[in-house]
């Protein structure tokens, strides 16, 4: 994919992500319900971890300043960047060869990780497994525990109470994300195969 095409796609996905996360959403001080995961998944598939981290981080930063839900807090941007790393690593189909050329990729753990999750074959089953793993990490570890930690720092609310209040929303979003994720795969499957061939 050319640099110009990648830049244009990044800008479009950034704009869509900001609109879906900030404008078309239901907000409270402790949770947000939106469909921003759709452009997040597409961004991760097409741009990989570095591009997803950049787009997710910029979307949070720009969105927080243009359409704030409260005061800006850099921890939330850090969480968005971490989510981009997780989704980008597990959903980008062309990452296996790059990973195997690193020191971590040459270890037993690295080779097992790449065999299980970073396969170059863009199949619906592999995508579903990777989406399942990445969504569990993002929804049930990062978004529940790390976001609750940031909310605790920002508002001084009881950490455990915030965690419990976020579990239901994340569980519902997880189920919707898994169903919609498979549909997204079918839509961008052709693009995924072109990326895997590059």
C-alpha angles and dihedrals in degrees: 000000000000121000091244093052091047091050093049092047090048092051093048093048090046091054093047091047092052092048094048095042099043111022106029098046145094111242139193130159092263106034143021126205114202143129095243090124089079096069088035091061093044091048092051093048096048104032104031126215100316094047093043092050091051095045094044092047094047092046091054095044097045093040092049091055099041099038108015124190089197134323119337114261120184092214090073090053089050089053091050091051090049090051089052090053093050097045093040093051096048102035102041109095099201097058102089098083093047091049094049090056092062128085091249091048091057094057123092091251091048093050092048091048092050093046094050102037111012101054116155092222110096101216127156091237094053091045091050092050091048091046090049093050095043093045092050090051094046100039102037103030110024101030096041104038105024096039089047089052090053091048089050091053093044101044104017093234121153107279096218093049091052092048092052093047091053098049096078094048092048092048092052092045090048093056093047091045093053092051095044091041092064090050090050089052091055091051097048098032093107091052090048091055091050090051091049090054094053 
